[in-house]
Amino acid sequence: MDTIAAVATASGPAALGVLRLSGPDARAAALRFLRLGAGRELSPREACFARAFWKQEELDQVVAVYYPGPRSATGEDLVEITAHGSPFVLRRLLEAALASGCRGAQPGEFTQRAYLNGRLDLSQAEAVASLIRARTEAAHRAAVAQLEGGLSRAVDALKAPILDLLVRVEAALDHPEEDIPAIAPELAASQLGAARRAVSELALTHERGRWLSEGARICLVGRPNAGKSSLLNALLGVDRAIVCDAPGTTRDTLEEPATAAGLPAVFVDTAGLRARAAGQAEDLGMARARKALDAADLVVLVVDGSRAPEQEDARVHEEIRARARERGRPLLCALNKSDLGLVASADDGVAVSAATRQGLDELAAQMRRRLEKEGPAPSVVVSSARQRRALERAAGELARAEEAVAGLPRTWEDRAACHLRQALAALGEICGEVASDEVLREVFSRFCVGK
C-alpha cells in the first residue's frame, strides 16, 4: 500500500498543527525531512524533538512520534509530527512529506485504513465522523457509545437468534437422515416475529441519531409580524435575521444551527403566511415557507399573543396545523410578545417574549419534549441512513420469512432459510463484515482529509 500524508488539524493559524504519515514507508519518509539530535532515534511511542527541513532550509522545530503497526491508529506504521500551527509551515511540511515519497491522503483515508486493518468496524468508523461533528453533550455521548462498540454489540445481539434459527433450519434441511427434531412452524413464526420487531425498533432510532449528528429541523412559521425573526434571534442569542415593523420583511428561509435544551437543532425562519401576497417575491417566500414546514422535524407556530386573533389568523393557523398533522410532525405553539400582555391563547402554547427573553428556556424544553415524544432516550442509536437502510432490509427479509412459514406450513424451511441468510447479510453490512467499494466511498467521503 502507498504511504499517505495529510495535515490532521483544522486549517487556519493555531498554536499547534499535526502532520500524519501512514503506511509501510512512514518512518523512513519522515526521516528524509527530519533531523534528530545526535545519537537520537525515532523510537516507537517516544516523543522525539527534531528539526524539519524543506529542501535544505530549516522550516520548524517539531515533535515526532512513531507508532509501529499493527498497534497504531491505522493498523500500520504511523508517524505524527506536531509543529507550530502556521498554515505556511504545515503546507511546507506536507510538501516535504510528498517529496519524500508519500501520497496525499484522500478524505477519511486514515480511518478507512483503520477499518481495513481491523482496528475499527464500519459502524465505529462512522462514529469517528459523528464525534468530530458533535456540537452538544448528547451528540458527543451517542458518538462515543458507538465508537466504543455500542451499535456493534446491539447488531450482534440481533443476529444471534436469527443465526440460531438458521442453523437449526439448515441442519434439518441438509441432514434429513439424522434424527434432528423438526422446528414447529408456530415456534419459528414466533421467533421470526420477535427478531423482526427488534430489528425494526433499532431502525426507528435513526431519527434521533440524525438529530444528534445533523440537528433536528425546527421550523418557525406563522402570520407576518408574529415575531418569527425576532424569536429566531432570541433563540440564537445573536441578531441573525433582519427585523422591522413592516410586514413581509422575511422573503426567504434562513437556517441556523443551534441547540434546543441540549439537543442539536437547525432553526428555520420563514416568510409570514397570509391569504394574498403583496408581490411576486412574497409569493415565492410563502411557497418556500410551506416547503420548509413540510420538511421540518418540529413545527413551531409563532403567534402574536398580544392581540386578539382575526379570521385570517385562524385560517393560516389551521393550514399550518393541518400540514403538520398530514406529515406526522409534532407542533408547538409559541405565544410571542407576552411582555405586552397576552390576549391570544392555545392549548399547546408556551408564552414567550423575544424582546425580554421570557419563556425561552421553557420553549426550548418543550421543543425537545415534542421531538423526543417524551419517551426515554435509547442507549444506542443508528447514526446514518446507510445503517437504517441495512436494518430495514433485514426486517423485510424476516417479514418474508414469516410469510413463508404462514403460507407454506409444511415446506417453509428452504424458503425461510434463504430469507434468514439475506437478513444476516444485511445486518453484517452495518459493521462492515461485507462492504462494497460503493459503500466504503459513501462512508469515508464524508470525512475530512487527515482523519
N, C-alpha and C positions, 0 to 999 in steps of 0.2 A: 504494500500500500504506500501511497505517497505520504510524505511528511508535510503536514499542513501548518500554517501560521496565521494568526489574526490578533488584532487588538481586542482584548476581552472587556475593556471598560468603556463607559459611555463617552461619546465624542464631546469635545469642549475642554477648556482648561480645568485642571483639578490638581490636588496635591500629589496624587499618585496615579499611575496608569500601569496596566498589565498587558504584556505580550505573551501569548501562549503558542507553543510549538508542540505538535503531537505526531508521532509516527516513528518508524524504525530508526530514522536518522536525526531525531530531535536533539539529542545531546551533542552529536558531532556538529550539527548545523549551528547550534548556539555557540559552540566554542570557536567557530570560524569568525565570529564578530565580537566575541567577548574575550577580554584579557583578565585572567585571575592574578592574584598576588603570587609572589614567589613561593613555590612549594605547595600551593593550594590546588585542590582538585574539585571538580563539580561532583561531589559525592552524593549518594542517594539521600533524599529527605533532609539535607542540611542547607540552611540558608548561606549563600556564598556571596561575598562582596566582589564586584567585578567592575571593569570599565568597558563600556560599549563603544564600538567604533563604526563609523560609516566611511567606507573606503579607508583611508589612512588617518582620518581625523577623529579625535575623541569626541563622542557625542554626549555621553552622560555617565554618571556613576549609578550603578544598579545593584539590585539583589536578585540572584538567580537561585531557583530551587529545581532540582532534578528528581522526578518521580519515575522510577523504572516500572515498566509494565510487568505483569498484569495488574499490580496493586497500585493503580493510579485512577484518576477520574475517568479517563477514556479507555482504560484497559490496555494501553500501550505506552511506550516511553513518552513522557510528558515533561516539558520544561516551562516554567512560568518565570518571567522576568519582570520585576517591578522597577519602574523608572519614575522620574518626575512626570507629572501629568500634562506636560506640554503637548499639544496636538502635533507640533513640528517634530518633537523628539520621538513620539510614538510612531509617526508616519515614517521617519527615517529608520527606526528600529525594525519596522515591518519590511521596509525595502531591503535592509541588511539581511533579514531572515530569508527573503525571497532570493536575494543574490547568493545566498549560501546553500541553495538547493531546495528550499521549501516551496510549496504551492499555496496560494491564497486560499483560505478556508471558505467553503460555502456556508450559507445561513444554517445554523444548527448542526454543523458537521461534527463538532466535538461531542455533542450529546448523542448524535447518531452513531458515532464510533463506540461510545459507551454502551449503547444498546446492542450493536452488532457484536461487541466483545463480551456481552453477558454481564456488564456491570449494572444495567438497568433493564427492566422490561419496558414495553412500549407505553404503557399507561404511566409509569414512573417518569419516562422521558417527557411526556406531555405535561406532567406535574411540574417539571422544571420551568417550562414556559409560563405556566399559571403562577408559580411562585414569583417569578420575575415581574409579572404584571400585577400582582396583588396590591390593591390600594387600601384595603381595610383589614382589621384583625380577623373578621370572619373569612375573607378570601384567603388570607395567609394560613389560617388553621386548616381549611379544606385542602389547600395545595400541599401543605406539609404532610397531612394524613395520607394523601395519595402518593406522595414521594416516598413515604415510609412503607408503602405496600398495602395500604388500606383497601384500595379498589381491587388489587390483585388477589388479596385474601377473600374478598367478597365474591369475586368471579370464581375462584377455586371452590368456594362453598356452593355456588350454584351448579358447578359442573359435577360435583361428587355424586348426587343422587341420579343425575342423568347418565353418567358413566356406569354407575352400578346397575341401573336398569338395562342399559345397552349390553353390558357383559352377560347378564343373565339371559337376555333375549337371544344374543348371538350364540351362546353356549347351547341353548336348546335347538337353534337352527342348524348349527354346524355338527352337532353330535346327537342326532336323533336316536342312535342306538344305545346311548348311555341312559342310565336311569336318573335323568335330571328332571326335577319337578317342574311342571308347566306353570307359567305365571297366569293367574286368573285375570281375565280382561278387566274385571271390576277393580282389582288392585292396581293394574297397570294404568287404568284411566285416572284413578285417584292420585297416583304418584306423578303422572304427567301433568295433571291439573295443578298440583302443588308446585311443581317445578316451573310451569309456565307463569303462574301468579308471582312467584318470587323474582323471576327474570323481568317481568313487566313492572314490578314495583321498583326495581333498581333503575330501569329505563326512565321511569317517571321523575327520578331525581335530577334528570338533565336540566329541567327548567331552573331549579335552584342553582345547579352548577353553572349554568350560563349566566345567571345573575351575578354570581360571585366572580366569574372571570371577565365578563364584559360589562356588567352593570344592568340592572333592571331598567327598562324604558318607562319612565313616568311622564305622562303627557298632561300638561296643563291646558285645559280647554274651557271655553265659556263665551259669554257675550263680550262685545267690545267694552272697554273701560271697566271690566270687572276687577282689574288689577293683576292680571296674569304675569305680565312682565315685571311688575313691582314685586310680586311674590317670588318669581324666579330669582331676582337679585337678592332678596332677603334670604332665601334658602341657600344661595351660593355664598353669601357674605361679601359680594362684590357687585358693582354696577355693571353687569354684563349686557343687559338689554336696555334699549332706549325707551324712556318713559316720558310721556307728556299727556296733557289733559285731552287733546284731540282724539276722538275715537278712530280706530283703524290704523294706529301707528305701526303695529306689527304686521308686516306683509308676508313674511316667510317664516318657516320654522327655524328655531335656534336651539341647538343641542349643546349641553354642557355636562361633563362628568362631575359627580359629587357623591355624597353618601346620604342615606336615609336611615337614621338611628343605627349606624354601623354597617348597613347593607350597601354595597356598591350600587350606584344608580347613574342613569343618564336622564337628566331633566330636559324635557322638550317644551319650549314655549311656542305657542301657536297664535295665528291671527284669530281675532274675535269672529264668532259666527252670528249672522243675522239674516233676515229674510231676503234682503236685496243689497247687493254690493254697490258701493259708491263708484266703482270703476272697474276696469279690467284687472288692474293689479290686485285690488282687494278680492275680486272674484277668484283669481288664481291662488291668493293667500288662503282663502277659505277652503279651496279644494285640497291644498296641501295640509291644512289643519285636520280635515277629515281623514286624509290618508295616514297622518301621524297618529290620530286617535285609533284607527283600525289596527295599527302595528304596535300599539302600546301594550306593556305588561300590566300597567295600572293606569287608570284614567282618574285624574283629579279635576272635578268640575269646580271651577272657581266662580263664585257668586258674589256680587256686590251686596253684602249683607246689610249695608247702611240705608238701603232704600227698598220700598215696597215692590214686590215683583209685578211685572207687567205681562200682558198677554204674550208679547214677543219672547219674554224670558221663559215662560212656561213652554212655548213651542220648541225653542232651541234646547232647553234643558232636557225635555223629553226625547228629542232626537239623539242627544249625547248618551243618555241612559239606555236608549234602545240599541244603539250601535254597540255599546259596551256589553249589553246582555247577549246580543246575537253572537258575539265573538267569545263569550265566556270570560270576559275580563272583569276583574274587580273594579269597583268605582268608589271614590271617596269625595265628599263634598267639602270644599274649603269656603267657609263664610268669611270673606275678606272684609277689611275696613271695620273691624269690630271696635276700633278705637273711636269711631264716630257714632257708636250706638247701633245695636243690631235690631233690624226690623224683619228681615227675612229669616226663615228657619228651614231646617231639613233634618229628617230623622238620622241620616248618616253624616251630619255636618260637624265640622270642627271649627270653632270660632278662632280666627287668626287676624293679625294686623301686620301687613307688610311694612307699614310705617314704623310701628313701635316694636316689631318682632314678637309681639304677644302671641302665644299659642303655637309657635313654630316647632318647639320640641314635641308637643303633643301631636301635631300634624305629621311629623316625621315618624313618630312611633306608630301612629295609625297606618301610615303608608306601609311600614314593614309588616304590621299585623295582617293587612289586607293581602300583601304579596305572599306571605307565608301561610295564609288561611288559618292562622292561629294554631297550626299543628307544630309538633316538636321537630326541630331540625334533624335530618337524618345524619348518622355518623359518617356515612360515606356517600358521596355524590358523584354522578357522572359529569365530567367536565367538558366533553367535546361531543360534537354532532357525530363524529365517527364512532365513538363508543356507543352512543344511543342507537345508531343505525344497526350496529352489530347485535345489540341486545334485542332490538325489535325483530331482526331476522331470526334470532334464536327462539324468541317467543312464538313467531309464526310457524317455525318448524315443529315446535312442541304442540301447537294447536293442530297442525295437520296430522301429527302422530295420534293425538286424541281422536280425531275424526276417523282415522284408520281403525282404531280399537272399536269405536262405536259402530262403524259401518261394516266392518269385517270381523265379527267377534270370533270366528273360527280360524281365520288365516291372516290375522293382523300383524304378526310378528315381523315378517320380512319388510313390509312397507314401513312400519313404525321404526324398525332399525335404521332404515335409510334416513328418515327424518331426525332421529336421535343423533346420528353421525353428523348431519348438517348443522344441528343445533350446537353440538360441541365445537365444530369448526368455527362457527360464528363467534362463540364465546372466546375461542382461542385467539381470534383476531384482536381482541381488546388488549391483551398483554403482549401481542406480537409473536405468539407461537408460530403463526403463519402470517406473513405480511408481504404483500406485493410491492414492487417498486413504486407503484402509484400511491399506495397507502403511505409509504415512507416519505414520499415527496409532500403529500398532504400534511403530514405531521410536522416535518422539520422545516418546511418552507416558512412557517410562522415564527421561527426563531430568529434572533439577531445573529449577525456574523460575530464569531468569537465565543459563542456559547454552544 
